[in-house]
Amino acid sequence: MPNLDPTNSIFELERSATYPASENQAHVAIMTDASAIGWGGTNLYTKRNVRGYWNEAERKLPEHILELKAVYWALKIYIKYQSNVHMQLNLDNTKAVNIINGQAKAWESEAAKFIKCKIWELTLQNNVTFVAQYMEGSKSITANLQSRLPFDNTDWSFSQGMYDKICRHFNVKPEVDMFASMHTTRCPVFISRGDDPKSYAVNAFKQRWDTWDCLYCFPPLTDRVITRVIRKIMSSRCQVVLIVPWWTKTSWFKQLKLVMVGEAFSLGRGLILKHPHDHRLTHPLQAKLKLGAVLCRGKANLPPHITEPLTETLTESKEEENVGEAMRNISGADRIAKPPLP
């Protein structure tokens, strides 16, 4: 096994990287694709699909660089579940194929070399050998479709400065971001809603929150999701910094008061929420939406009067009702199926 330190020479990686002699030796066949929106991949044997979107900086990269990044991100997910195998990587970009196979040294850019090394390091660390080959995009409609699906329109975030201000106010340092992607996470460790190359796990509601001392939650802004978050907090012992819309007439807001520690921290009305895919996009309701941060402490044992499931019936004021309904229409979070666990 070679030295995988980032300063290690590319030539040592080339000597160490081995490939199956032919595609017939492959235990796993993967097709990846990149578009202007994002990347996608599919396991041609198991039919498991993965995808993600580009942030604003990535969207400006050359096509072959995006194809290389699509391979890397897809491998990061698939290798979590399959190591010690031979892989066949199928791409519809010949330039990227030649780079991955080490056949384009004369003209490949520094950016291409870097991603190639990351791919080789990832496979070597997991005892995966591979061969990349060209496959017409028309032969893998699924991967092409995954890369062209709309980006996640619930993955909004506010500035790092505001997040730091919230943490200073409550004097906490959250360990895990429970509802994030690799583009929006505020913590070194995060839980994603679907497969994500850098996430610790998928689906916050399936995790044991007691594993950590302090969590950060900025969930999709729907009454159903927020209700589930509050119930999860009630059954845990950890501290949670929770970002919620200030809808004081909702049924879940009454339950929120049971786990709040001290006073809430108002983020004000009109807080700028932006999307990593395009910083020109702003949340359609940010002018009307008032957000607040609350520090919550879980109750290990639920009080008798809230042992029944919380009702999801809203009793909002007229303005809160209009904003809440618009949020549900925009995000569609109530209609999205729960992401499958590995």
Beta strands, then each sheet from edge to edge (+ up, - down):
strand 1: 28-34
strand 2: 38-43
strand 3: 49-53
strand 4: 86-91
strand 5: 129-134
strand 6: 176-177
strand 7: 189-192
strand 8: 201-202
strand 9: 214-217
strand 10: 239-245
strand 11: 265-269
strand 12: 274-275
strand 13: 278-282
strand 14: 290-297
sheet 1: 3+ 2- 1+ 4+ 5+
sheet 2: 8+ 7+ 6+ 9+ 10+ 14- 11+
sheet 3: 12+ 13-
end
